Amino acid sequence: MIYILTGDIRNGKTTALLEWVSGRTDVDGLLCPDGDNGKRYFLKIESKKEFELEVESESEKTISIGPFKFLKSAFEEANKYLLDSNERRDFKYLIIDELGKLELKNEGFHEATKKLIPNFMFDANKHLILVVRKSLLEAVINHYKIKVYKLLTKENLKNL
């Protein structure tokens, strides 16, 4: 089953997920919280390991979207991690935080997302949770041809 956690920009979707995964052993994937320095990083849910995502300066090693500069290598590691996690399948929920403008341009999490969605769409025992801001929801659903899904908000996340 695919769940899409949606809401407005910067309204606490990642924070709600951080709280929801706390203490759970049946969840893997990646969250993208803000660090103490205000820059986003990736957090591997199962191991709680962090790796750098957002940087200050633009270079050939970065992808820019609006004012943000993200390391290409971080997305390479992120896609590999998600696909490796899917191979292990030792979880009930796999989270991708978040799909947005990069993925709509076939960048960011696109590689893993396009492979994972068909594996989860009709699986009643394993669940993929995609985080998508409300303004991009229809575009993401259409881009990945997601036919079967349930919408979540941060308020009803706890009901999973």
C-alpha positions in Angstrom: 0.0 0.0 0.0 1.2 3.5 -0.8 0.4 6.3 1.7 1.0 9.9 0.8 1.6 12.2 3.7 0.7 15.7 2.5 0.3 19.2 3.8 1.4 22.7 3.2 5.1 23.6 3.0 7.0 23.8 6.3 3.9 22.7 8.3 5.5 19.9 10.3 5.3 16.8 8.1 8.9 15.7 8.8 8.6 16.5 12.5 5.4 14.4 12.8 7.3 11.5 11.1 10.2 11.9 13.5 7.8 11.5 16.4 5.9 8.6 14.7 9.1 6.6 14.0 10.5 7.2 17.5 10.9 3.8 19.2 9.5 1.8 16.3 11.4 -1.1 14.8 9.2 -1.7 11.8 10.2 1.4 9.8 13.1 2.3 7.5 13.7 4.9 4.9 14.9 8.4 4.9 13.8 11.6 6.6 15.0 15.0 5.7 14.9 17.2 8.8 16.6 20.6 9.3 19.8 20.5 11.3 20.9 22.9 14.0 22.6 25.0 11.4 19.4 25.4 9.4 20.6 23.1 6.6 18.7 19.9 5.7 20.3 16.5 6.1 19.3 12.9 5.5 18.5 10.6 8.4 18.5 6.9 7.9 15.6 5.8 10.0 16.7 2.3 11.0 20.3 3.1 11.9 19.7 6.8 12.9 22.8 7.7 10.9 22.9 11.2 9.3 24.5 12.4 6.1 24.9 15.8 4.6 22.5 17.0 2.0 22.3 20.8 1.8 25.3 22.9 1.3 26.1 26.6 1.1 27.7 27.0 -2.3 26.8 25.8 -5.8 29.2 23.7 -7.8 29.3 20.8 -10.3 28.7 18.5 -7.4 25.4 20.1 -6.4 21.8 20.3 -7.7 20.1 23.6 -7.2 16.4 24.1 -6.7 15.3 27.6 -5.8 17.6 28.9 -3.1 18.6 25.4 -2.0 21.8 23.6 -3.0 21.9 19.8 -2.5 24.8 17.4 -2.9 24.3 15.0 -5.9 26.3 12.4 -3.9 23.7 12.6 -1.1 20.9 11.7 -3.5 23.1 8.9 -5.0 23.6 7.5 -1.5 19.9 8.0 -0.7 18.6 6.2 -3.8 21.0 3.3 -3.1 19.9 3.1 0.5 16.2 3.0 -0.4 16.7 0.3 -3.0 18.9 -1.7 -0.7 16.3 -1.4 2.1 13.7 -2.7 -0.3 15.8 -5.7 -1.1 16.1 -6.5 2.6 12.3 -5.9 3.2 12.8 -6.2 6.9 10.3 -3.4 7.7 6.6 -2.8 7.5 6.9 0.9 6.4 9.4 2.5 4.1 9.5 6.3 4.1 10.7 8.8 1.4 10.8 12.4 2.6 10.1 14.1 0.3 9.1 14.0 -3.3 9.0 17.4 -5.0 10.3 19.6 -7.8 13.5 17.6 -8.2 11.7 14.3 -8.7 9.3 15.9 -11.2 12.5 16.7 -13.2 13.7 13.0 -12.8 16.3 14.0 -10.2 16.6 13.6 -6.4 14.8 10.5 -5.3 13.5 9.7 -8.8 15.5 6.6 -9.4 14.4 4.8 -6.2 10.8 6.1 -6.4 10.1 4.9 -9.9 11.3 1.4 -8.9 9.6 1.3 -5.5 6.1 2.5 -6.3 5.2 -0.6 -8.4 6.5 -2.9 -5.7 4.3 -1.3 -3.0 1.1 -0.2 -4.8 -0.8 -3.5 -4.3 1.2 -5.0 -1.4 -1.1 -5.2 1.7 1.7 -6.1 4.1 4.5 -3.6 3.1 3.8 0.1 3.0 5.5 3.0 1.2 5.0 6.4 2.8 5.7 9.3 0.4 5.9 12.8 1.7 4.6 15.3 -0.8 3.7 19.0 -0.3 0.0 19.7 -1.1 0.8 22.1 -4.0 2.7 19.3 -5.9 0.4 16.3 -4.9 -1.4 16.0 -8.2 1.7 16.4 -10.3 3.6 13.7 -8.3 0.7 11.3 -8.5 0.5 11.8 -12.3 4.3 11.7 -12.8 4.7 8.3 -11.0 1.3 7.0 -12.3 0.2 6.2 -8.7 -3.2 4.5 -9.1 -3.9 3.2 -5.6 -3.0 5.2 -2.5 -4.3 6.7 0.7 -3.7 10.3 1.8 -2.4 11.0 5.2 -2.0 14.2 7.2 0.3 14.7 10.1 -2.8 14.5 12.3 -3.9 11.1 11.1 -0.4 9.6 10.8 -0.7 8.2 14.3 -3.6 6.0 13.1 -1.3 3.8 11.0 
